[in-house]
Amino acid sequence: MSNITWDHFEVQRAATDAAYASFALNGVSLSSPATGSKAQATLNEKMQGLKQALEDMSEAATAMSAGLKAADKAFEDNEQKCRVKITKSARFLDNSMKGWG
């Protein structure tokens, strides 16, 4: 069995990397060179497919970044709730043990 750990800084770095990838992909400019050949229409079609693929990858990277940020926040919120419960239970134990010694 392996231990599951959550490294806030690693998750934030991954979210930032995904956001940067989205930005970089979104900034790619493609155009079909005018070849004058009878295959120009096919080339234009393939270039349009590449443009669409880049847009799709950019959107996916944006979604990954947002998902990582949301998961990180949820993990942090849950950790805080657990920390409060653990602190309360420790205080309870401290108070309940008074007078036993």
C-alpha positions in Angstrom: 0.0 0.0 0.0 1.3 3.4 -0.9 0.8 6.7 1.0 -1.0 9.4 -0.7 0.5 12.8 -0.2 -0.5 16.3 -1.4 2.2 18.8 -2.1 0.6 22.2 -2.4 3.6 23.7 -4.2 3.8 20.9 -6.7 0.1 21.2 -7.5 0.4 25.0 -7.9 3.4 24.5 -10.2 1.4 22.0 -12.3 -1.5 24.4 -12.5 0.8 27.3 -13.5 2.5 25.1 -16.1 -0.9 24.1 -17.6 -2.0 27.7 -17.7 1.2 28.6 -19.5 0.8 25.8 -21.9 -2.7 27.0 -22.7 -1.4 30.5 -23.3 1.4 29.3 -25.5 -0.9 27.0 -27.6 -3.4 29.9 -27.9 -0.7 32.1 -29.3 0.3 29.8 -32.2 -0.5 31.2 -35.6 -0.9 28.9 -38.5 -1.7 29.7 -42.1 -1.8 27.8 -45.3 0.9 28.8 -47.7 -0.4 29.5 -51.2 1.0 26.7 -53.2 -0.9 27.2 -56.4 -1.3 23.4 -56.7 -4.4 21.3 -57.1 -3.9 20.1 -53.5 -4.4 23.6 -52.1 -7.9 22.8 -50.8 -6.6 19.7 -49.1 -3.8 21.6 -47.5 -6.2 24.3 -46.3 -8.4 21.6 -44.8 -5.5 20.0 -43.0 -4.3 23.3 -41.6 -7.8 24.1 -40.3 -7.7 20.7 -38.6 -4.4 21.6 -37.0 -5.8 25.0 -35.8 -8.8 23.2 -34.3 -6.5 20.7 -32.5 -4.4 23.5 -31.1 -7.5 25.3 -29.8 -8.8 22.1 -28.2 -5.4 21.4 -26.5 -5.4 25.0 -25.2 -8.9 24.6 -23.8 -7.9 21.3 -22.2 -4.8 22.8 -20.6 -7.0 25.7 -19.2 -9.4 23.1 -17.8 -6.5 21.1 -16.2 -5.2 24.3 -14.6 -8.6 25.2 -13.2 -9.2 21.6 -12.0 -5.9 21.5 -10.2 -6.5 24.8 -8.5 -10.0 23.7 -7.4 -8.7 20.3 -6.1 -5.9 22.1 -4.2 -8.4 24.4 -2.6 -10.7 21.6 -1.7 -7.8 19.6 -0.2 -6.7 22.7 1.8 -10.2 23.4 3.0 -10.6 19.7 4.1 -7.3 19.7 5.8 -8.3 22.9 7.7 -11.5 21.3 8.9 -9.7 18.2 10.0 -7.1 20.3 11.8 -9.9 22.1 13.8 -11.5 18.7 14.7 -8.2 17.3 15.8 -7.4 20.4 17.9 -10.9 20.2 19.6 -10.5 16.5 20.3 -7.0 17.1 21.8 -8.5 19.8 24.1 -11.2 17.4 25.1 -8.7 14.7 26.0 -6.6 17.2 27.9 -9.6 18.3 29.9 -11.0 14.8 30.5 -7.6 13.5 31.8 -7.3 16.3 34.4 -7.3 14.9 37.9 -6.2 11.4 36.8 -2.6 11.8 37.9 
